[in-house]
Every structure is written in structure tokens, then in C-alpha cells.
Amino acid sequence: MAEYKGIAVYCEVKDEKMLPIAAEGLGIGRKLADELGQELAAVLVGSNAGNLAQQAIAHGADRAYVVDDPLLKDCQTDAYVSVMEKVIGQITPQVLIMGQTDSGRDLAPRLAFRLGVTVTMDCVDLAIDSESKRLLQTKPVYGGNAQAVFTSESNPQMVTIRTKAMTALEPDASRKGDITSIAADLQASDIRTKILDKVVEEVAGIKIEDAEVVVAGGRGIGSAEGFQQLEELAKMLKGAVGASRPPCDNGWLPDTLQVGLTGKIIAPELYFAIAISGSSQHMSGCSGSKTIIAINKDAEANIFRQARFGVVGDWKKVLPAFNEKVKELLAS
Amino acid sequence: MNIVVCVKQVIDPESPPSIFKIDAATNKAEMRGVPPVIDPYGEFAVEAALKVKEAKGGKITVISLGVKLSREVVKKPLAMGADELILLDDEAYVRGDSWSTATALAAAIQKIGEYDLILCGREASDTNAGQTGPGIAEILGLPCVTIARKIDVTDGSARIERVTSDGYDVIEVPIPAVITVSNEIGEPRYPTIKGIMTAKKIEPVIWKPADISLDASKVGTAGQRTRLKKLFQPVYEGKCEFAEGDSAEEAAANLALKLRESKIL
């Protein structure tokens, strides 16, 4: 049996760039590797991924493994699973960290089952158990009502991490490390799925995941027109508009603006929750916000448990007056 | 078209967080005083199956795994329009992880033998993992597309819209295939009176591990590859500062002033 040693981070590449979550994975990976006194390896898979190896090393990796193949241009899971199976077989890490992204949600479970292990998805905390030296994998469950700590029975101990839950290191361009190239050995026929189209639903203005201020509304907003008042506030504060699930399911806002466990997970400076009761599944998407401000007619609403400031009242009366006062304060 | 849908009985995720409780001794969670439900994402998978059946005809077989499953709960997909129900219901399945669950479901699907589509929810509302569907695909050697918002079946293949963070991808996959379904597929239909009456008459088929050729060591806790060490509720300080006033308008203005004072605005 191979000896499983070291920490590996799958550094997701998209459009020939390393995603921010890769640096977050390397940040926590570095910490775990130091604690175990082991090496941190970065794995980069894609087309033209080789140029990114040095970037991964600058973010904390001791070495990088690169699989570069034109067939890996799109993230087709069939191809990526077979490539990753080969890479993991070669480097046999004790821990494999991936990102909870569009492709990570697809790739990580497939790869885990291919390797004969499970993966703990969407971890918000990773630590080493002081006695067993096994990885303690903490993730939200029950839609965020609870958190669970898991350990893996076998190796590699696989996890995906939630966006922005871990901290990336400041890149250090002077760091050095070995870069090893691994052949993909892929045939086009290995890929059973075919991507016919990639549809991007453009949203005007700042992207919700990049915005410092997000003004979000819930079921109580009642209509697409209702959201115009939220947009007015977002515009004044140079922010973006978002929503909990019901407004998206009802078509008042595009699905890409849904904040929550199965939508966007964001961490703005300021989050306005307007007519949002604060279900756990929604809070999973916004509880990383620095300050939450809630407007809700129900004083007992869950949202007030996590809000820093609040008003109990009908948003239809509160929001116009609030917007008016904000406008006045910003002008003065 | 033979469609298999995997659904799970869970504690009601739509209940208010205030009645969510954990029994620390057993690491078990409950919604106090509220009966269990079919997992909402599983219901979206049932809805997706019904849409395909409407377009293409065929048979929908629902499988659910658990211990002492409530017949009233697990029969809901039948009342919505599914044709058959298979329950992997036995003490041996108790407290499995995604590995032992996917293993048992895959074995049951193999026993069913004829399948063109295998549908699951994108994740279950209790574990929030999304691992069982892709796991079944790997065990059965099938292609897999996750997080579908639309499924169109043509001859020998399915065209799927897969939800992404900035829109969706259109993916073509040969069938049989495993597809996991997201809420964007559309609101699950309500059972009709006729559906409920039909469901009453359908007796679920029960398969114990031996019926799907699985050793007891492969299912439930014995078949786990993940251990749950601890389950806990995060604590929030709950220090919300309320802006008040004689009217909603006054409270709103006071909120703006508070934010200015705290240098947030």
C-alpha cells in the first residue's frame, strides 16, 4: 500500500487563470502542512495551466504538479476525474483540498468515489486532531441550522472548502519549488458529455460577489417592481441587489442573484436584508457579511439574531423614508 | 423511458430555526413537533421526472432509503404521479454516510435493471453534500450531470441546462445517465385527489440488504467511510440594536442616523 503523506490543493483554473479559492485552499493547506511537518503540493489542471504553477508556489505551495492538455480547456468532469485519479495515484496525499465551486461540486464527489473515499463538501473550518493527527472537517448541515465535524476513515481525506471561509496568504514571488509535469493521457472519446453552450446572464452594474454593499430582498417584497426601491438604495451606496430564494423562484430577479446555500455565498461589508425572515439556508449565504442590517415586520424573525442594526416595520413604509434620509446624509 | 428517482425522508427544513434541536448524546437533529417530509430537492427531482414522462412517456420508479420510513411521507411522489415505490427500509441501513447510501441505492438500481435516467436532488437538505448522485454514477459507471434546471430527452441522449454561478451551461449527455436536479426546474406539483387515491393503493416494495445482494457490512454505519464526530448549533450573540420611532418613517430615519454615527454610512 502506498503511504499517504502531505497536503495537496487542487488549484482550479478557469479561462487560464487560477481562481481566488485556489489561493484560499493553499492558505489553509500551508497551515495544515506546517502543523503536520509535511509538504504542501499544488495541483493545476487545464489548458495552458503550466504558467500558473509559480503563482501557486508564491501562494504557499512547496511544489506544483501540472497537467496541461488542450482537451482540458473546458472543465469536463469525465476528463478531470480521470486526470485527477492519475495525479492522486502518483502523489498519494494524506489530505486533498478542493473548492466548492460550480465545477468542484461536480468533480469532487465523482473523484472521491473513483478513489474509494468520500468527500466532506463545503467545509468552513479545517484543523488537525491533536491525538489522531486526522483532519477535522467542519461543515454546515441542516441548511446551516447546525455544523458537523467529520473525519475520514481512509486516505486521501478529501474536502471542498467554502468560498471566502479560509484566508489566502500574501503571495511571495521569491518562493521556490519544484514543478512537475504529468501527462493527461486523455482521448477525446473519454469525455461522454458535450458542452453545447455556455450562457452568461449578464447583470448590469457591480457583480454581487464583488460588491461591498448588497441590498437584498425576500418574499415580502412581493414583485419585480418592489425591487426597484432596493435598487435605488444599492445605487446610492454603489452596491448590488440580491435576494433570498423566493424572489428568484418567482422570477422577480434572475437566479444568479440568489444569496444562500445553493446560490451565492458572499461576504460584503454591509448587507441589507429587507423583508427576509432569515432562514438558515439564506443565512449560509450572507452570514460572513461584516454588518447586517435588517428591516422586517416580525420582531421575532430569525434575521434579527444575526443583524447588527434593525427596524421592525413594514418595508414599504420604512425603506422610502430610509432612502430619503440616506440621500440627505450622503449629500451633507 | 424508465426513470428512477432517489428521494430521502428528512426533518422539515422549512420549519423555523427556533424549533431546530440537537440531541447531543446521539448527535441527532429534530424539528420539534413537526413531522418529517420528503426532501425538497428530491421533490424537484420527482417534478423533473414527471416533466420527462409527460414529454416522452414511460415509468417512474422512486427509491427511498431509511429506517422505519413514514409510509405517508414516502408515498408523496406516488401521489404526485410516480408509478412505483421501492423502499430500502431496514435497521441495517441506519446512519449510513454518502458512501454506504450510494452503494445501496446503486445496488437497488442494478436490481431494477432497466433505467434510462436516474434523478436525484442536487443535495439533501440535511447533509447539504450533493454526493449521493455523483456517487451512484461512479459506482454504475454512468455519465453524470449535476444541478440541472431543465432536462430534454431526445433519442439516446439528454440535453441539460446546468446551473452555474453566472448563468447556465447546455450539456448533452448519452443516456443512461445520472442527473441531479436543482430548484430552478420549477415548483413541484401538488398531489391531486386522484393521485392520492392511486398512491393509497400502491404497496411499496421493500428490499433488505440481502435482496440487493449486499452484505450487512456494506450498509449503514458498518459501510461508512466518514465518521460524524460532533454535531452542534452555532451560537449567535444576538446583539441587534433596534432603531425606533413613533412611526415607521421616523424609525427609518433613526436607522440612517445610527449608521452614520457608527461610521457605516
Interface residues (C-beta under 8 A of the other chain):
Chain A: T77 D78 T101 D102 R105 D106 P109 R110 A112 F113 R114 G116 V117 T118 V119 T120 M121 D122 L136 K139 P140 V141 Y142 G143 N145 A146 Q147 A148 V149 F150 T151 S152 E153 S154 R192 T193 K194 I195 L196 D197 K198 V199 V200 E201 E209 L237 R245 D249 D255 T256 L261 T262 K264 L270 G278 S279 S280 Q281 T291 I293 A294 I295 N302 F304 R305 Q306 A307 R308 F309 G310 V311 V312 G313 D314 K317 V318 L319 P320 A321 F322 E324 K325 V326 L329 L330
Chain B: I11 P13 E14 P16 P17 S18 F20 I22 A29 D97 S98 W99 A102 R122 E123 S125 D126 T127 N128 A129 G130 Q131 G133 P134 G135 A137 E138 I139 P143 C144 V145 T146 I147 R149 R159 E161 V163 T164 S165 D166 G167 Y168 D169 V170 I171 E172 V173 P174 S182 N183 E184 E187 Q224 R225 T226 R227 L228 K229 K230 L231 F232 Q233 P234 Y236 G238 K239 C240 E241 F242 A243 S247 A248 E249 E250 A251 A252 A253 L255 A256 L257 K258 L259 R260 S262 I264 L265
